[in-house]
Amino acid sequence: MKYYSISEAAGQFGIPESTLRYYEKKGLLPLMERDEAGRRLFSEDQISLLGTVICLKNTHMPISGIKQYIDWILEGDSTIERRLEMMKNHKQAVEDEILLMTESLKGIDVKITRYMNRIQESKG
């Protein structure tokens, strides 16, 4: 199995190493392996899990929610229904936020158009 150093793992996702240390401290990267010098080793499974953590964080799931999700993964298949429900609820929250942002963007576009027209009128 291939392992990645913390700098390689951070580089794959474009995040600082300190973020990975924070995620591990918060329990979002459980079962972290280390080499003989105590350096973190990211397996393919850890990289995959990290990708999920980043996805959930980027879509504004709180750390506590991500931690709950990770705990359920560790508990095994008995939590699949809870994980599914969590993902469905989170998806709905993300879709609601996208809708709000899309509507807000329209208001920003109105302002930009107004200002561009005023600038053109003042020059013409």
C-alpha positions as CSV (number, residue, x, y, z in Angstrom):
1,M,0.0,0.0,0.0
2,K,1.2,3.5,-0.9
3,Y,1.6,6.0,1.9
4,Y,1.8,9.8,1.7
5,S,3.5,12.3,4.0
6,I,1.6,15.1,5.6
7,S,3.0,17.5,3.0
8,E,2.0,15.3,0.1
9,A,-1.5,14.8,1.5
10,A,-1.8,18.6,2.1
11,G,-0.5,19.3,-1.4
12,Q,-3.1,16.9,-3.0
13,F,-5.9,19.0,-1.6
14,G,-4.2,22.5,-1.6
15,I,-4.6,22.9,2.2
16,P,-2.0,23.7,4.9
17,E,-0.4,20.9,6.9
18,S,-1.8,22.6,10.0
19,T,-5.3,22.0,8.8
20,L,-4.6,18.2,8.6
21,R,-3.1,18.3,12.2
22,Y,-6.3,20.1,13.3
23,Y,-8.5,17.6,11.6
24,E,-6.7,14.8,13.3
25,K,-6.8,16.5,16.7
26,K,-10.6,16.9,16.3
27,G,-11.0,13.2,15.5
28,L,-11.8,13.6,11.8
29,L,-8.8,11.5,10.7
30,P,-8.9,8.5,13.0
31,L,-6.6,5.5,13.0
32,M,-3.7,7.7,11.7
33,E,-0.6,5.6,11.1
34,R,2.9,6.9,11.9
35,D,6.3,6.0,10.9
36,E,9.1,5.1,13.4
37,A,9.9,8.8,13.8
38,G,6.3,9.6,14.7
39,R,5.5,11.3,11.3
40,R,1.9,10.9,10.0
41,L,1.4,8.4,7.2
42,F,-1.6,8.9,5.0
43,S,-2.8,5.6,3.4
44,E,-5.0,5.6,0.3
45,D,-8.0,5.1,2.7
46,Q,-6.9,8.1,4.8
47,I,-6.6,10.2,1.6
48,S,-10.1,9.1,0.6
49,L,-11.5,9.9,4.0
50,L,-9.7,13.3,3.9
51,G,-11.3,14.0,0.6
52,T,-14.7,13.4,2.2
53,V,-13.9,15.6,5.2
54,I,-12.8,18.4,2.9
55,C,-16.0,18.0,0.8
56,L,-18.2,18.2,3.9
57,K,-16.2,21.2,5.3
58,N,-16.3,23.0,1.9
59,T,-20.1,22.6,2.0
60,H,-20.3,24.2,5.4
61,M,-20.9,21.1,7.5
62,P,-19.8,21.9,11.1
63,I,-16.8,20.0,12.5
64,S,-19.2,18.4,15.0
65,G,-21.3,17.0,12.2
66,I,-18.3,15.7,10.3
67,K,-17.0,14.1,13.6
68,Q,-20.4,12.4,14.0
69,Y,-20.2,11.1,10.5
70,I,-16.7,9.8,11.0
71,D,-17.8,8.1,14.3
72,W,-20.6,6.4,12.4
73,I,-18.2,5.1,9.7
74,L,-16.0,3.6,12.5
75,E,-19.1,1.9,14.0
76,G,-19.6,0.1,10.8
77,D,-22.6,-1.0,8.6
78,S,-25.1,-0.7,11.5
79,T,-25.0,3.1,10.9
80,I,-25.5,3.2,7.2
81,E,-29.1,4.4,7.5
82,R,-28.0,7.2,9.8
83,R,-25.2,8.2,7.5
84,L,-27.6,8.2,4.5
85,E,-30.1,10.4,6.4
86,M,-27.3,12.8,7.4
87,M,-26.1,13.1,3.8
88,K,-29.6,13.7,2.5
89,N,-30.1,16.4,5.1
90,H,-26.8,18.0,4.3
91,K,-27.5,17.9,0.6
92,Q,-30.7,19.7,1.2
93,A,-28.9,22.4,3.2
94,V,-26.3,22.8,0.5
95,E,-29.0,23.1,-2.2
96,D,-30.9,25.7,0.0
97,E,-27.6,27.7,0.4
98,I,-26.9,27.5,-3.4
99,L,-30.4,28.9,-4.1
100,L,-29.9,31.7,-1.6
101,M,-26.5,32.6,-3.1
102,T,-28.0,32.4,-6.6
103,E,-30.8,34.8,-5.7
104,S,-28.3,37.1,-3.9
105,L,-26.0,37.1,-7.0
106,K,-28.9,38.4,-9.1
107,G,-29.0,41.4,-6.7
108,I,-25.3,42.0,-7.1
109,D,-25.7,41.8,-10.9
110,V,-28.4,44.5,-10.8
111,K,-26.0,46.8,-8.9
112,I,-23.1,46.1,-11.3
113,T,-25.4,46.9,-14.3
114,R,-26.7,50.1,-12.7
115,Y,-23.2,51.3,-11.9
116,M,-21.9,50.5,-15.4
117,N,-24.8,52.3,-17.0
118,R,-24.2,55.4,-14.8
119,I,-20.5,55.4,-15.7
120,Q,-21.4,55.2,-19.4
121,E,-24.0,58.0,-19.0
122,S,-21.5,60.2,-17.3
123,K,-18.9,59.7,-20.1
124,G,-21.4,60.1,-22.9
